[in-house]
Amino acid sequence: MKWNKWIFAGMSALTLAACGTADTTESVEDSAATGVSSEAISETTATTDAAGSFTLYTSQPEQDIAQLVEGFNEVYPNIQVEVFRSGTEEVLSKIMAEKETGDILADALLVSDSFTFEGLAEEELLQAYESPEFAAIPAEYIDDENLYAGTKVIATGIAVNTDRVDASGITGYQSLTDAAYADQVMIPSPLYSGAASLNLSIMTQQDSLGWELYENLKANGLFVGQGNGTVRDALLNGQKGIGVLVDYMANRARIDGAPIVFIYPEEGALYVTEPIGIINGADNADMAEFFVDYILSEEGQTVTSEMGYTPVREGIAAPEGLKGVDEITPMAFDEAKVMETREADKERFAEIFGQ
């Protein structure tokens, strides 16, 4: 099984990250420098004259996609990016609704996980593009038919506000059912976050976790938020002491001085690769291709790392405080079963938690 089929979370979102902010549609234009060197820009003068616009649908946090687009516009100043962002599930709902009308407005899609892109591929909603940057990206992150490619690695784990909770007894997800943590645990909703949805389907496959984990968490006063951003905020403001959260959000909070520790669960890691792909028949596919090239380039992957994500490009180090993909032990799962049960799993979750 390819590494880009191993996933974790985020409402996001993953997110991935989907991150619990309001839906937005905005034009993001070139502005402040983002770490792209003048030398790098001069090397791309053959393509910087490209002019036009394209529309990107994404679940990436607002500030992050803005920073990424700023970096892109340092290299491609004449290409305007129109951005719609929300949680992965809502982004997908928008795409499918537009498909019904015969007019998908998105040209490119950047959301939480490869499973989402596999579903879109089955609907013939993606078109192939072989970026010249693929040469520096491990093959396991690239779809066999070049329909999409992972852009980063975002792991889900357990974040603890140590001012509220003693983290020493927390080793994994089963720890969170302990009575000592009653009413302290919060998770992102799989009904909003694509990454959280996949986490749900993977975790309920595990003999050591299963649906019993969720039943026990509910009995222990589990609170279900929206995206990963809502979990992070609850930890930072002290509403909750423990959150199932994506790594980069916890790490950023720690760097900013918050009393947050991030724990990679002993049951194994879940992560997503937040792939990017181009919508089949997109009006502005040629402009979107420049963005795919940029996000996978040395410059784009450096910006990705500077934002706090583990990059997929060879030779670009993970941010301080996070594990690289070669250091993470993934949680094993049956990919076909995840694809088969994902929607039913969300329905069962909704029934359990009354959502």
Secondary structure, DSSP 8 states (H G I E B T S, - for coil): --GGG-----SSEHHHH--S---EEEEE---S--S--HHHHHTTHHHHT--EEEEEEE-S-HHHHHHHHHHHHHH-TTEEEEEEE--HHHHHHHHHHHHHHT----SEEE-S-HHHHHHHHHTT-EE----GGGGGS-GGGB-TTSSEE--EEEEEEEEEETTTS-GGG--SGGGGGSGGGTTTEEE--TTT-HHHHHHHHHHTT-TTSHHHHHHHHHHTT-EE-SSHHHHHHHHHTTS-SEEEEEHHHHHHHHHTT-SEEEE--TT-BEEE---EEEETT-TTHHHHHHHHHHHHSHHHHHHHHHTT-EE-STT----TTS--GGG--B----HHHHHHHHHHHHHHHHHHHT-
